[in-house]
């Protein structure tokens, strides 16, 4: 067996093709955007401007057995005042515990050589959200990916422990909930804040406004980075043709933006139907798949500290969900929520949502 640190575009492309080999017969897997993944691996994505990235694979007789990518995000570490490395995009065939352990040891060794004191596996905003520990017989929502159950044994056998638990809440819309949402919006509006949808004609400006809200709201939130504008634009401008303006909202007081919500259709419903086909080459089929989306995803919500406790968060989420209901959506997610983030968990529950998926983040101290 041979472990190889990858350097060339051909190797990055083979790395991205490996995931299709692993999941070829899985009915719930959603094919990734291979161009986006290749951009991440090569450092060409926005995160690459402040990160050191090294993909690895292990092969035996020319056959790939597993892949993993080590990332040192300097901006993330400066914000949290620590020296942590991230291990991401792990994929592996079943039945290769020894090979996976060798691969993970090599990736951890690479991080240790660069003065990292710990490795966090499976979670870095802008790259990957955590591994699922249940809901293996359902299609993951947008930005989540599928992973098989045997990955967890691989990871623990390689010396990792549980660092954080997270959840995805889901609500199924009813007339009663729609009425509750309308009351949440009216109560907040009567107290002073003005709620408005994003102006997609000025999407870059709106994205910059939301970025300020996000970075302030999540400055002390476990595991959250301070995003740059190019990274935020990847969630907004780059997806503009697939988003719905009314799903996104701001709260304003005296022309000051005090809160915001970013939501989008669950595009994984459409991507899953495409079965890995190149979107540009099959665009009419993709457009047809988009018409069948009936599930939304509330991705991020935040309110400035001095305005919290006034129901503004509920009103923003309710406004977003009402827009989904008006579009004929039947359900929506509220994702992802740290197990220890009780304010966010209570918000989801007041919106009528319940946990339906659970995720885990792993850590290995490097000594």
ABEGO torsion letter per residue (X at the ends): XBBBBBABAAAAAAAAAAAAAAAAABAABBBBBAAAAAAAAAGABAAAAABBBBBBBBBBGGBBABBBBBBBBAAAAAAAGBBBBBBBGBBBBBGBAAAAAAAAAAAAAAAAAAGBABBBBGBBBGABBBBBABGAABBBBBGBBBBBAAAAAAAAAAGBBBABBBBBBBBBBBAAAAAAAAAAAAAAAAAGBBBBBBBAAAAAAAAAAAAAAAAAAAAABBGBBBBBAAAAAAABAAAAAABBAAABBBBBBGGBBABBBBBBBBAAAAAAAAGGBBAAAAAAAAAAAAAABABBBBABBBBBAAABGAGAAAAAAAAAAAAAAAAGBABBBBOBBBAABAAAAAAAAAAGBBBABBBBBBBBBAX
